[in-house]
Amino acid sequence: MRRSGETMRLPPIEIALPPWVEDFAAAANQPLGSTQARMEFVIELARRNVDHDLGGPFGAAIFETESGRLIAPGVNRVVACNCSVLHAEIVAIMTAQRALGSFTLAAPGLPACELVTSTEPCAMCMGAVCWSGVRRVVCGARDEDARAIGFDEGPKAADWVRALEARGIAVVRDVCRDNAQAVLQYYVEKGGIIYNATSDVAQKPIEQRRRPCPHRKK
């Protein structure tokens, strides 16, 4: 805590995917032509994130819709980086926009892009999808599957699919849902923490739950 009279020093905001994500993405460097193959990729991202104990059981990626080329992967970084907004979908969107040099994935000259996510987007990620520029969202596990293990998905409208479609964003649900759901259960079995803003872990003193955010090796 800053003492009276001391100069405020704001920490830099630095976000980096763990090195294993880049290695995994590089190993799958050929385009993934089918929707199922793309979902299997992000479910494996989610599972490996649990194995590495670096975040919640969620994975996502931005792909070129027509070719299946991977533009950017994303995994949940909330606890690892002490940042509540770093859900897998948002990390994937941010990384893709930086990779393509555009604040919107619908910019002229860019191919149509889609977000593939191991679990349906929460209320926050719904907003990010609207402004991201993706033209399609592909989901594995459902909102209720995440809520069933204790995650707070926020006040998302019941007709969220229709709301996205009204914006020209197609939605595909239940792709490999059982496999995606299994990762959520795997997280529970491994003792993964449920890090909602009002959860038990959030009530612990900061020094007892602070974890440094690992950055990419130079």
Disulfide bonds with the S-S distance in Angstrom:
Cys81-Cys213 2.08
